[in-house]
Structure formats: structure tokens, C-alpha cells
Amino acid sequence: MRLTVLVALVAAALSMPANAQNSKVESRTDIKADDAKVISLTGCLRNDPVTNSYTLVGTVTAAGDNVTTKSRVKTDVDKNTTTVQGKSEAKGNEKVDAAGAVSTYFLFAAPGVNLMPQVGQQVQIAALRMEKGHGDVDVKIKDQTKVERENAPDSKSASKTKLELEKSPSNAFTVVAVTPLGMPCAR
């Protein structure tokens, strides 16, 4: 009897079409900092396993003490293909001199930021460029995400984070937020 039920369940599972799902994810992140410049970067995230350091090959898209980033990733799943489209934009209250110039940026992750899952992917990063010296930098991050799924409930999330980071002995970029853009890096 158990074998008959098991065979019937396996046959039913195999006869069902794959449950592929189209989705759209929109996120908005607002970051304010004192004693530091907020920089929005877009590009390919890389990791050097020997030094356990991170770099981003990409461009600066916005800067200032108040930066807002928006991203949208749309996934369209058909029978045998999946198409992913990503778009991001950033606005800051300062002019970006080298906008569009591709460079390599050395990154450090702030506490609670995990960059490893996005290595090899196109990302949008919000980072702080802290002044050299002693003291703290106060950062406020407000994040909102909306996920729309086909044939499934939509979801929304929002969070507010306050960070107090020590100033760096170097002019390093400290990552406070990372948003995957849904596309792998070009080889």
C-alpha cells in the first residue's frame, strides 16, 4: 500500500509543470551621513581570496552627504529561458566629477554587511568615504523593498538602521548597503 501511494505521488509530481514564476523587485535606499561622503557605485563585485578583500570595477553614480538609490530587477521565466533585466539610478546632493569613468574601487564591509553572496555579480553599492582621523561617523539608512510575483502574494519590507562607525586611518570605501542587479559580471 505504501509503495502504491509513493508511486502515485511521484507520478503526480512528474506530471505537474514546473512552477516557474515571473517577478519584479524594486528597492529604494536613502543614506545620510555626517563626517563622511556617501558614494553610490555600480559595477562588478570581485573578491581576492588570498587577501579576503573586495573590489568593485565600475562607476560612481552619485555622491554627497545624502544619497538615494533606486533599483529594479525584472525576471521573466518562460518554458526554457529566463530573462533578467536590471536598472539602477542614484541621486546625491553633490556633483560627480568622473561620472561614467570605469575604475577599480577597494571596499571594506561595514558590520552586518555580507558581500560574499554577490561576488561575480553586477551590484549597486552605497559606501562611505570617511575622512582620515579619529572619531565616529553617524549613518542613517532607510531601506524599502517591494516584490511583485506572478501567481503568488506580493511582499513589502522596510527597515531603518543607525550606524556609528569609527573613522578609518585611510580613505577607504566602507560598504553600508549592497543591492544585486540580477546579472552576472561580464567575463
Residue frames relative to the residue before (quaternion, step in Angstrom):
aa qw qx qy qz dx dy dz
M 1.0000 0.0000 0.0000 0.0000 0.00 0.00 0.00
R 0.6539 0.5069 -0.3173 0.4633 3.61 0.93 -0.88
L 0.6467 0.5234 -0.3193 0.4536 3.59 0.95 -0.84
T 0.6385 0.5211 -0.3277 0.4620 3.61 0.99 -0.78
V 0.6559 0.4972 -0.3067 0.4781 3.61 0.95 -0.87
L 0.6515 0.5160 -0.3125 0.4600 3.59 0.95 -0.88
V 0.6581 0.4941 -0.3073 0.4778 3.60 0.91 -0.88
A 0.6460 0.5149 -0.3205 0.4636 3.62 0.98 -0.81
L 0.6577 0.5000 -0.3112 0.4696 3.62 0.99 -0.80
V 0.6525 0.5013 -0.3141 0.4736 3.60 0.94 -0.84
A 0.6520 0.5081 -0.3135 0.4674 3.61 0.95 -0.86
A 0.6539 0.5019 -0.3150 0.4705 3.60 0.96 -0.81
A 0.6563 0.5099 -0.3148 0.4585 3.58 0.96 -0.83
L 0.6846 0.4843 -0.2884 0.4621 3.58 0.93 -0.81
S 0.6724 0.4955 -0.3064 0.4566 3.59 1.08 -0.57
M 0.5901 0.5706 -0.3734 0.4322 3.60 1.20 -0.32
P 0.4700 -0.6571 0.4941 0.3212 3.62 -0.97 0.72
A 0.5977 -0.5491 0.4289 0.3967 3.54 -1.17 0.51
N 0.3868 -0.7367 0.5133 0.2101 3.55 -0.95 0.88
A 0.0282 0.8085 -0.5827 0.0777 3.57 0.42 1.24
Q 0.1379 -0.8245 0.5486 0.0152 3.53 -1.05 0.76
N 0.3273 -0.7062 0.5950 0.2006 3.54 -0.95 0.95
S 0.0321 0.8084 -0.5872 0.0267 3.57 -1.07 0.65
K 0.1349 -0.7427 0.6474 0.1052 3.52 -1.37 0.34
V 0.0877 -0.7897 0.6070 0.0147 3.56 -0.80 1.06
E 0.0400 -0.7814 0.6227 -0.0083 3.55 -0.80 1.06
S 0.0208 0.8007 -0.5985 0.0176 3.56 -0.92 0.87
R 0.1089 -0.7577 0.6416 0.0489 3.52 -1.24 0.62
T 0.0381 -0.7900 0.6117 -0.0161 3.54 -0.90 1.00
D 0.1146 -0.7676 0.6294 0.0390 3.55 -0.86 1.05
I 0.0205 -0.8078 0.5881 -0.0351 3.58 -0.76 1.06
K 0.0405 -0.7703 0.6362 -0.0119 3.54 -0.95 1.01
A 0.0067 0.8041 -0.5935 0.0333 3.57 -0.97 0.87
D 0.2055 -0.7259 0.6320 0.1771 3.53 -1.23 0.52
D 0.8189 0.1963 -0.1938 0.5033 3.59 -1.11 0.73
A 0.7328 0.2829 -0.2383 0.5710 3.58 1.15 0.58
K 0.3681 -0.6890 0.5721 0.2501 3.53 -1.27 0.44
V 0.3008 -0.7256 0.5897 0.1879 3.57 -0.93 0.92
I 0.0890 -0.7905 0.6059 0.0039 3.56 -0.84 1.05
S 0.1914 -0.7411 0.6299 0.1317 3.58 -1.00 0.85
L 0.0668 -0.7934 0.6046 -0.0209 3.55 -0.82 1.12
T 0.0769 -0.7733 0.6272 0.0515 3.57 -1.09 0.71
G 0.4194 0.7000 -0.5054 0.2806 3.55 -0.90 0.94
C 0.6886 -0.4651 0.3772 0.4090 3.51 -1.32 -0.47
L 0.2827 -0.7680 0.5558 0.1462 3.58 -0.75 1.07
R 0.0523 -0.7980 0.6001 -0.0193 3.55 -0.84 1.06
N 0.1942 -0.7656 0.6055 0.0973 3.55 -1.29 0.51
D 0.2285 -0.7297 0.6264 0.1514 3.56 -1.07 0.80
P 0.3211 -0.7948 0.4786 0.1903 3.60 -0.26 1.23
V 0.5943 0.5761 -0.3729 0.4194 3.62 1.12 -0.52
T 0.7874 0.2797 -0.1448 0.5299 3.59 0.86 -0.95
N 0.3155 -0.7638 0.4882 0.2805 3.58 1.33 -0.23
S 0.4563 0.6545 -0.4685 0.3793 3.56 1.00 0.89
Y 0.3380 -0.7401 0.5545 0.1748 3.54 -1.28 0.46
T 0.0532 -0.7602 0.6455 0.0515 3.53 -1.23 0.60
L 0.2025 -0.7303 0.6358 0.1465 3.51 -1.30 0.44
V 0.1637 -0.7430 0.6416 0.0976 3.55 -0.84 1.00
G 0.4422 0.6842 -0.4640 0.3479 3.54 -0.32 1.25
T 0.5751 -0.5966 0.4578 0.3222 3.51 -1.24 -0.56
V 0.4589 -0.6082 0.5642 0.3182 3.51 -1.33 0.41
T 0.1594 -0.8189 0.5466 0.0719 3.58 -0.79 0.99
A 0.7952 -0.0405 0.0239 0.6045 3.60 1.21 -0.39
A 0.0235 -0.7914 0.6107 0.0111 3.56 -1.23 0.48
G 0.3745 0.7054 -0.5577 0.2262 3.54 -1.30 0.42
D 0.5878 -0.5432 0.4206 0.4272 3.56 -1.22 -0.23
N 0.7340 0.2265 -0.1695 0.6175 3.57 1.37 0.06
V 0.0714 0.8051 -0.5797 0.1030 3.60 -0.46 1.22
T 0.1346 -0.7628 0.6286 0.0697 3.56 -1.07 0.85
T 0.0774 -0.7830 0.6165 0.0298 3.56 -0.87 0.99
K 0.0896 -0.7636 0.6381 0.0407 3.53 -1.16 0.77
S 0.0230 0.7907 -0.6117 0.0061 3.56 -1.03 0.74
R 0.0973 -0.7642 0.6361 0.0445 3.52 -1.26 0.61
V 0.0270 -0.7745 0.6319 -0.0126 3.56 -0.87 1.03
K 0.0892 -0.7953 0.5995 0.0067 3.55 -0.71 1.15
T 0.1072 -0.7862 0.6080 0.0281 3.56 -0.85 1.03
D 0.0763 -0.7843 0.6156 -0.0009 3.56 -0.77 1.12
V 0.0912 -0.8110 0.5780 0.0009 3.55 -0.51 1.24
D 0.0760 -0.7701 0.6332 0.0147 3.54 -0.76 1.14
K 0.8107 -0.2951 0.1849 0.4706 3.54 -1.30 -0.09
N 0.8409 0.0658 0.0076 0.5372 3.59 0.64 -1.11
T 0.7376 0.3700 -0.2265 0.5174 3.60 1.21 0.02
T 0.1541 -0.7433 0.6426 0.1036 3.49 -1.28 0.54
T 0.1158 -0.7853 0.6070 0.0378 3.55 -0.82 1.05
V 0.0795 -0.7867 0.6120 0.0166 3.55 -0.87 1.02
Q 0.0420 -0.7812 0.6229 -0.0067 3.55 -0.88 1.02
G 0.0583 -0.8061 0.5888 0.0072 3.55 -0.87 0.96
K 0.0226 -0.7741 0.6327 -0.0067 3.53 -1.14 0.71
S 0.0189 0.7968 -0.6038 0.0147 3.56 -0.98 0.80
E 0.0299 -0.7701 0.6368 0.0236 3.52 -1.26 0.51
A 0.0938 -0.7889 0.6064 0.0330 3.52 -1.16 0.60
K 0.0931 -0.7768 0.6214 0.0417 3.53 -1.15 0.72
G 0.0294 -0.7838 0.6202 -0.0059 3.52 -1.00 0.91
N 0.5233 -0.6516 0.4521 0.3118 3.54 -1.27 0.19
E 0.6708 0.4064 -0.3219 0.5304 3.61 1.23 0.44
K 0.5339 -0.6111 0.4788 0.3349 3.54 -1.20 0.56
V 0.2876 -0.7326 0.5927 0.1710 3.57 -1.04 0.83
D 0.3732 -0.7727 0.4746 0.1959 3.58 -0.48 1.23
A 0.8052 0.2622 -0.1164 0.5191 3.58 0.79 -1.01
A 0.1399 0.8180 -0.5461 0.1139 3.61 1.01 0.73
G 0.7986 0.2752 -0.2263 0.4851 3.55 -0.89 0.96
A 0.5878 0.5652 -0.3807 0.4361 3.63 1.20 -0.30
V 0.3330 -0.7484 0.5415 0.1890 3.58 -0.75 1.07
S 0.0645 0.7787 -0.6171 0.0935 3.55 -0.89 1.05
T 0.4201 -0.6453 0.5590 0.3077 3.53 -1.35 0.02
Y 0.1230 -0.7980 0.5897 0.0182 3.56 -0.80 1.10
F 0.3062 -0.7410 0.5716 0.1744 3.57 -0.89 0.97
L 0.1472 -0.8356 0.5293 -0.0014 3.54 -0.76 1.14
F 0.1154 -0.7191 0.6778 0.1014 3.50 -1.34 0.55
A 0.3739 -0.7259 0.5295 0.2299 3.60 -1.00 0.75
A 0.4282 -0.6652 0.5500 0.2678 3.56 -1.01 0.87
P 0.6506 -0.4951 0.3726 0.4391 3.61 -1.16 0.36
G 0.7967 0.2744 -0.2313 0.4863 3.56 -0.93 0.96
V 0.6361 0.4881 -0.3356 0.4944 3.62 1.26 -0.03
N 0.1124 -0.7952 0.5953 0.0250 3.58 -0.68 1.15
L 0.1875 -0.8184 0.5382 0.0731 3.58 -0.43 1.23
M 0.5231 0.6978 -0.3976 0.2851 3.60 1.11 -0.63
P 0.6719 0.5032 -0.3442 0.4207 3.71 0.80 -0.75
Q 0.7179 0.4409 -0.2570 0.4734 3.62 1.14 -0.47
V 0.3903 0.7178 -0.4939 0.2975 3.63 1.22 0.07
G 0.7883 0.2637 -0.2298 0.5062 3.57 -0.90 0.98
Q 0.6561 0.4856 -0.2943 0.4972 3.56 1.32 0.08
Q 0.4984 -0.5815 0.5379 0.3523 3.54 -1.33 0.35
V 0.0095 0.8142 -0.5771 0.0634 3.58 -0.82 1.02
Q 0.2772 -0.6702 0.6475 0.2338 3.48 -1.41 0.19
I 0.0925 -0.8195 0.5656 -0.0077 3.56 -0.66 1.14
A 0.1714 -0.7165 0.6630 0.1334 3.53 -1.16 0.72
A 0.0282 0.8108 -0.5792 0.0792 3.55 -0.64 1.14
L 0.3664 -0.7013 0.5659 0.2318 3.52 -1.29 0.41
R 0.1754 -0.7188 0.6611 0.1247 3.53 -1.08 0.79
M 0.1355 -0.8377 0.5280 0.0344 3.53 -0.14 1.34
E 0.5251 -0.6080 0.4991 0.3248 3.50 -1.19 0.65
K 0.5254 -0.5915 0.4942 0.3603 3.56 -1.16 0.57
G 0.5569 0.6322 -0.4371 0.3149 3.54 -1.14 0.53
H 0.5854 -0.5599 0.4607 0.3627 3.48 -1.35 -0.35
G 0.5780 0.5804 -0.4391 0.3692 3.55 -1.25 0.37
D 0.5087 -0.6489 0.4903 0.2825 3.50 -1.37 -0.08
V 0.2660 -0.7030 0.6346 0.1799 3.50 -1.38 0.40
D 0.2203 -0.7711 0.5848 0.1222 3.59 -0.80 1.00
V 0.0589 -0.8057 0.5885 -0.0316 3.55 -0.82 1.09
K 0.1012 -0.7638 0.6348 0.0591 3.56 -1.05 0.84
I 0.0584 -0.7970 0.6010 -0.0146 3.57 -0.80 1.09
K 0.0499 -0.7670 0.6397 0.0064 3.54 -0.89 1.02
D 0.0337 -0.8206 0.5688 -0.0450 3.58 -0.59 1.16
Q 0.0224 -0.7774 0.6285 -0.0119 3.57 -1.00 0.93
T 0.0123 -0.7968 0.6035 -0.0263 3.57 -0.90 0.96
K 0.0821 -0.7719 0.6301 0.0196 3.53 -1.06 0.89
V 0.0873 -0.7895 0.6073 0.0179 3.58 -0.83 1.03
E 0.0983 -0.7722 0.6271 0.0297 3.55 -0.79 1.11
R 0.0607 -0.8045 0.5907 -0.0053 3.57 -0.73 1.09
E 0.4363 -0.6604 0.5415 0.2835 3.53 -1.12 0.71
N 0.8511 0.0792 -0.0932 0.5106 3.59 -0.93 0.92
A 0.7061 0.3367 -0.2799 0.5565 3.58 1.08 0.68
P 0.6197 -0.5591 0.3841 0.3947 3.58 -1.15 0.44
D 0.4375 -0.6543 0.5473 0.2847 3.55 -1.14 0.69
S 0.1372 -0.7881 0.5918 0.0994 3.56 -1.23 0.33
K 0.1493 -0.7576 0.6310 0.0753 3.52 -1.28 0.55
S 0.0079 0.7770 -0.6292 -0.0186 3.54 -1.17 0.59
A 0.0486 -0.7762 0.6285 0.0148 3.53 -1.20 0.59
S 0.0228 0.7937 -0.6075 0.0216 3.54 -1.09 0.70
K 0.1617 -0.7367 0.6471 0.1112 3.51 -1.30 0.51
T 0.0388 -0.8020 0.5956 -0.0234 3.53 -0.87 1.00
K 0.1177 -0.7519 0.6438 0.0791 3.54 -1.09 0.77
L 0.0766 -0.7960 0.6004 0.0049 3.54 -0.85 1.05
E 0.1098 -0.7297 0.6673 0.1009 3.50 -1.26 0.56
L 0.0322 -0.8250 0.5622 -0.0479 3.54 -0.34 1.30
E 0.4559 -0.6578 0.5202 0.2981 3.55 -1.11 0.68
K 0.5296 -0.6115 0.4748 0.3466 3.53 -1.10 0.67
S 0.4578 -0.7043 0.4927 0.2271 3.50 -1.17 0.74
P 0.4985 -0.6357 0.4841 0.3362 3.59 -1.13 0.53
S 0.7450 0.2692 -0.1908 0.5798 3.60 1.26 -0.19
N 0.5556 -0.5894 0.4578 0.3667 3.58 -1.26 0.20
A 0.1365 0.8222 -0.5342 0.1411 3.58 0.65 1.13
F 0.4163 -0.6453 0.5709 0.2904 3.54 -1.34 0.37
T 0.1205 -0.7849 0.6061 0.0458 3.58 -0.70 1.09
V 0.3204 -0.7769 0.5173 0.1620 3.57 -0.51 1.23
V 0.1129 -0.8031 0.5837 0.0400 3.57 -0.81 1.06
A 0.7924 0.0499 -0.0431 0.6064 3.62 1.24 -0.30
V 0.0385 -0.7814 0.6228 0.0082 3.56 -1.08 0.79
T 0.0795 -0.7843 0.6150 0.0174 3.56 -0.97 0.95
P 0.3282 -0.7384 0.5473 0.2179 3.60 -0.65 1.04
L 0.3233 -0.7650 0.5314 0.1673 3.56 -1.03 0.84
G 0.5666 -0.6706 0.3490 0.3277 3.58 1.27 0.28
M 0.6957 0.4275 -0.2785 0.5056 3.60 1.22 0.24
P 0.4446 -0.6736 0.5065 0.3033 3.60 -1.01 0.70
C 0.5954 -0.5477 0.4445 0.3846 3.54 -1.29 0.34
A 0.5159 -0.6024 0.5024 0.3442 3.55 -1.19 0.54
R 0.4388 -0.7065 0.4916 0.2580 3.57 -0.99 0.74
